[in-house]
Amino acid sequence: MKESIDEIKNELKAKLLYWNNLKSRKIKAAVILLFLGVIVLKIFTTVLTFDWVSGLFK
């Protein structure tokens, strides 16, 4: 359990270091948009899956 927490902390530190090393505002904006796009896509596909599954039982 302790190793897992340490691994997560190290991963977060690496991502924060990557973010701090980005100098271009355009690249930062693109990373944010990509992150938001992935979240929206995940929500969209989940909703469609639930609609599809509920349609099977009608």
Order of alpha helices (4+ residues) and beta strands (2+ residues): alpha-alpha
